[in-house]
Amino acid sequence: MSPNKLSLIRRNLLRWYDKTQRDLPWRRTRDPYAIWIAETMLQQTQVTTVVPYYERFLKALPTIEALDRASLGRVLALWSGLGYYRRAENLKKSARALIRRHGGRIPGTYEALRALPGVGDYTAGALLSIAFGKPYPAIDGNARRVLSRIFALDTDKKMREIAARLVPASEPGHFNQGLMELGARICITRNPRCPECPVASHCKSRAAERKSPAKKPQHLRDVTWPLAIVRRHSTILLRRRSANGILAGLWELPGGEKKPGESFAAHMRHHLQTLQARLTSPKRIGEIRHSIMNRKIRSPVFLFDQRAPTKIDRPGPDWRWLSPTLLHRYPVSSMTLKAAKVLADYEKSSL
């Protein structure tokens, strides 16, 4: 495509973005730390979900130094509910690297950014263009879709080449955000709103009446995942998952994926180990639905009370009695938060 065409596309996109951009908190700052937190949260997470987490995270940990001093548990607690917790762990690791190697500042070079844990090509480009005003492309899923449709691109190499030519020396951050905004609001995956697109007249895919290749639908596996709420007075028993695997390191209610043919009773005995004899018979108080990665989960929630006058000690160091009102202070799985709401509703209806 000729330089004049590229210039028209760039100008039309910037004009559209200036007029229609959403008012988002990370767009009101040039602080590299705040932008880094936002861009990390926005990976595979919708904007509307991110906003309250972003504001809460920055209020609690407003600087790299604060992030470095905070415990991993504190960071994960602030992240709890956003999913993909490896992102939070990488933020913590990167904060330590920034303190040790960069004087507590976000570096302004591509190589230094890419050396940080969890910082990929997109995040590096977003930081360089938005926070430092450097003409680097930032290609997320939305930008990728826009570029592939406008230019009918079929390889990553071609996409990076055209993106590098498109991003302007002036206002590169605005341009990259405009490209992403266009993909999020107009050039959407299904039924793109082409009549509202500021660059529709230059779009090769539209001109050829092509449709972007549809992604194969992800196969979700149906899973039954019973959860046990063991109640002692006003506290419930939580356990911490291992440091590896799905939901690593999070606190959760006892339970897990039920094997085919396994009874609920056998499943609960397995997860409650030696506690069973000191508990009342379970009451099924509700059910939650959840999705994790490729799992479509149905979770019946069972309530066990401590059998008077027995005493229940923690089964091990990775178990803890906790008031449901304090769950927000811990890195807790989303399923546990949903189950705690089921318990609250049950207790309210039992009054």
Buried (B, 14 or more C-beta within 10 A) or exposed (E): BEEEEBEBBBEBBBEBBEEBBEEBBBBEBEBBBBBBBBBBBBBEBEBEBBBEBBEEBBEBBBBBBBBBEBEBBBBBBBBBBBBEBEBBBBBBBBBEBBBEEBEBEBBBEBEBBBBBBBBEBBBBBBBBBBBBBBBBBBBBBBBBBBBBBBBBBEEEEBBBBBBEEBBBEEBBBBBBBBBBBBBBBBBEEEEBEEEEBBBBEBBBBBEEEEEBEEEEEEEEEEBBBBBBBBBBEEBBBBBBBEEEEEBBBBBBBBBBBBEEEEEBEEBBEBBBEEBBEBBEEBEEBBBBEBEBEEBEBBBBBBBBBBEEEEEBEEBEEEBBBBEBEEBEBBBBBBBBBBBBBBBEEBBEEEE
